[in-house]
Amino acid sequence: DGRLVFAPLKHKSILVFDPARRSWEEVGDFGGDTMKWNGCHLMEDGRVVFAPLDSPSVLFFDPSAGTWAEMPHGQTRDEKMPQAHGHGCRLCTDCAPLPDGRVVFVPCSCKEVLIYNPPPLRPRVVKGAEALAGKFHYVTLREADDGKLYCAPFSAQEVLVIDPATGAARKLGSLGAGPHKYTTMAKHSNGKLYCPPFSAERALVIDPAAGTAAEMGGSLGAGHAKYECIVEADGGDLYCAPSDAERVLRIRPATGAVEEVGPVCGKLKGGRYTSILKADNGRLYSAPLNSTKVLMIDPTSGSVREIGEDLGAGGGTCTPGVPGKGGPESDKWWAMARGRDGVFYCPPCNGTQVLAIDPLTDSVYTVGPQFPGDSKWGGVVMAPNGKLYSPPRDAERVLCIDPAAGGGVYEVGRSLGRGGDKWSAIVLGPDGRLYCPPRGAKTCLVIDPATDAVEELPGQVSEGGKWQWMAAARGAGGTIFAPPCMQERVLSIAFSPAPALARPTRVLVTGAGGRTGSMVLRKMAGRRDLFDPVGTARSEASAAGVRASTGAECRVCDVQDPTSVLGALRGVETVVILHSATPKPGKQAAGVKWTEQKAGAAPAFAYPAGGEPERIDWEGSKAVIDAAAQAGVKHVVLFSSMGGTQLDHFLNKIPTASGERGNIILWKRKAEMYLVAKGIPYTIIHPGGLLPFAAEPAPEGQRELMVAVDDDFGDLPPFARTIPRGDAAELVLRCAADRGAAAGRSFDVVASAPDPSGKRAWDKDLGALLAQLKGKNTDYTKTRHPILGHGPKAAAPPLAPFLQSGAGVDPKVVAYLTDALQLETVSDFACYWTRGEYEGGVRADVVQQIPGFQDASSAAIRLQVARLRTAWRLAQAQAA
C-alpha cells in the first residue's frame, strides 16, 4: 500500500511511515536496551518479517491490522567468533522470504542457517450470514453424534444448530422468553445433550436424533445463577456443582428425574463452583470460585463433601453474572483441566496461584509463582505437548502450566496489554495450535504450543466490547465455531492448506534397476508434489529400462566410484540406498533342486566375482555415504536387512565365487555403522523377508506393519517375519517424505497376515508406526565380528569333530555331510532336519547316498542312522 516499515533496532517500537500523508506511527513497545531486529522484508502473505540481531525471537508484523507476533527461534550466539565490525556477536544479519512462505535467515554468529516454516494450515476468520436480533444469545455449545454443534439458549428462545459441513445455522425448539437460561451443557453417552438451569427453572434436554429440545424435571425456582457446570458420572447420571444454588443437582437420563442431592450448603453470594471434572477413580471434583474449599462428589457412595485446606473467605463482591472484582478471595478459579499426570489444574482468575487437585490422594495445593490482579485468566485446555494453556482476560500474557516440569507455571508470548477481558474460550485447532475467539478483544488469538509463540490473527473481528463470543468448539471438518453472545453472528475460523512447497525434494535412489529400487522410484515418480526422483543404473541400457518402467529420470552411476557418485548427486537433498549384491544360482547338493533345498542348509547360490557383498554393500554404500556428506545431502535412507544380530543367518552363508562366506548382512551392518558415525541425518530400515516368494502373490496395502529393534519380535516365528515388497517400498517413501519423524531411526519391520478387505492395513502414518518403538533404536554393540571392526569372536563349533569324536559317526558319512551338503558347524547340522522329519525317522536317505551304505537292511547303515539321530539330538540341545 506504499507505506514503509522500519525494523526496531535499538528503538523501542516498529516505525510505520506513510509518504502519502507524510505521517508516521509507532507500533509496539519492545524496550530500547538491546539491538533487537535488523533486516525487514515483505512476505508473500503481506506480513513483514524482521531478522533477529540480538533478539531471542523472530518478529512478524501485520501492517493491515497493526498486530505483531514474536516467535522464539531457539538459537544462541557463538561468543567465541570474531566480533562483527566491532559491534559484538550478532545472531542473524538479514533474511529472505521465499515464495512458498518460508523465510531464510543469514547466520552471523549462529552455527546454523535458520529457516522459518509456515504452519501447514492457514486460518481464516469468517462471520455467519445471519444476524441475530437481541443480546445475550448463546454461551455454550457441544458437538452431537450427528456431527452438528448445538448451542443452548442463554437469552435466546431457541437452540441454535450449526452444521460444520456448510456453516449454516438453524433454530430448534421454542423455550420462550427469559434471560440467562442455560450456560453449560454435557453430551451424555445416550447421545442426548443436557443443560442444568442457570436462571431457567427447569433442566433442558436436546435430542438430536429426534430433533427436539424440551425442559425436563420439576421447577428448581426462579433463582439466578443456580448451576454453571455439569459432568456425566460412571453410572450414567449427570452431576452439577452448585453456583448460587444450595445443593448439588443430579440429572438421571434413565428415569428423567432431576433432583437435588447432598447437604444444604446455604446461601453464598457470587457463585460457589463453575467447573467440574471426573477423575479416573470415578469421583467428581469442583474448584472453588467463591467457596472456600474444593468440592468432591462420590457418585458410588452418594457422598458430597469438601476436601483440602481453606482457600479464602467465602462469598464474593461481584454483581450476579458479572466477573468479580473483590480481590484474591473471590472469583478465585473459574476453570480447570486435567494434565497427563491425572491432576486437575486451575488457572487463577482472582486467585493468586494455580490450584492443583490430585484425585489420587484428594490433596489440594497451589503451584507456581503468585500473580496479583483480578480476572487474570479464564478457560484452559491441554495442548498436544501435554502443557496446559490459558488465554488472558485481564492478564497481559498467556499462562502455561507444564505438569511434566514438576508443575512449572509461567507466562508465554508477548504482552497483550492489561485489562479488556480479552479472551476466555480456547480450542485446539487442526494444525495443533490453540485458537481463542474474542471475548472483549478485537481479534482472534493464536497460541503455538510447539514454540510458545502467541499472535493475533490478521484482521480486526470487531470493535471490541463485553461478552462478544464466550464459547467455541471444533467441528468434524476442523473448522472452529463460536456462537454469539453480545455479537450478532456466528464466528468461525476455517482452515485451508498452505501452498505446497514450490520445489519438491530431489531424491537419488541407488539400485533403481532392482525390484525394490524400481518400485520405490516408481512410487516417488507418482508423487511429484513431494519428490523429484532420480534413479541410478550401471549402464545406459539399464538406465533406459529404468526410465521406461518408472517414468523417472535415471543417471548412469557406478556406486563403487566416488567420482561417479558425486556427479549423480547434483542438486540432491535425500539419498535412498537400495543397491545390494545379488547372488546367482550356483552349486547345490547333488541331485537336489535349489527350490527343494532344506531349511538351514547351505544355499545353492553364489555371488559372482566383482559382485561380492564386501564390494557392493560395504564399499559401494561407503562411497555413496562419503559423496553424500561432501555434497551436503540432508538425509540418507538406507534399506538394509533383518538378521543383524544373527551371525549364522542363512543369508550370511551364501558364498562368493571363491567359496568363502559372503556375509552380506555383516557387510550391510558395517555400512549402517559407518552411516551413523558419519553424522548425516539417517534412517535405517531392516525389512523382514521380502514377499512374494516364488510365484506366491503378496499384494501391498493389506497388512499391518510391526516394528522392533535387534531382531526382537518376541514369539513371532521366523517364517512369519516377512513383508510385501510393495509395503516396504511405501515405508521407504514415507521415511524420505517425513524427515522429521524418520531421521535418526534404525529399526526392523515386518508385516502381519494379510487382510484382503484392507481394514487391518497400515494407515501410512509414519509417526504412529515409529511410536511403537518407544524411542528405541538398533543397538550396534550387540553384534561383534572382525568385519565390524571387533576382535575375533569364538568360532562356531565345527561339525566334523563333533560327529566323529563325540558321536562315533563313520568318516565317510561325515565327509558327505560336510562336503556334499556343505554343513560346516554344529548349528548347521541342528537346522538341517526338522523335528517332524526326525520323528518320522526319515534319516536313512542321507546314509544311503554314500558308497558302501546302500543296503538299508545292513547292520552298518542302521548303526550310522542311529548315531546320526543321537548326534542330531545333541546338536539340537547345544544349539538351544
PyMOL commands that set and color helices and strands:
alter all, ss='L'
color gray80, all
select helices_A, chain A and resi 403-405+515-525+540-550+562-568+594-596+613-631+650-653+664-678+718-720+725-737+739-742+766-771+786-788+799-807+811-820+826-832+835-840+844-847+859-879
alter helices_A, ss='H'
color red, helices_A
select strands_A, chain A and resi 4-6+14-18+23-27+37-42+48-52+57-62+67-72+92-97+103-107+114-116+121-127+138-143+149-153+159-162+169-172+186-187+193-195+203-207+212-216+231-232+238-240+248-252+257-261+277-278+284-286+294-298+303-307+337-338+344-346+354-358+363-367+381-382+388-390+398-402+408-412+427-428+434-436+445-448+453-456+473-474+480-482+491-497+505-509+531-537+553-556+574-577+584-585+605-606+635-639+682-687+689-691+705-708+722-724+745-751
alter strands_A, ss='S'
color yellow, strands_A
deselect
rebuild
show_as cartoon
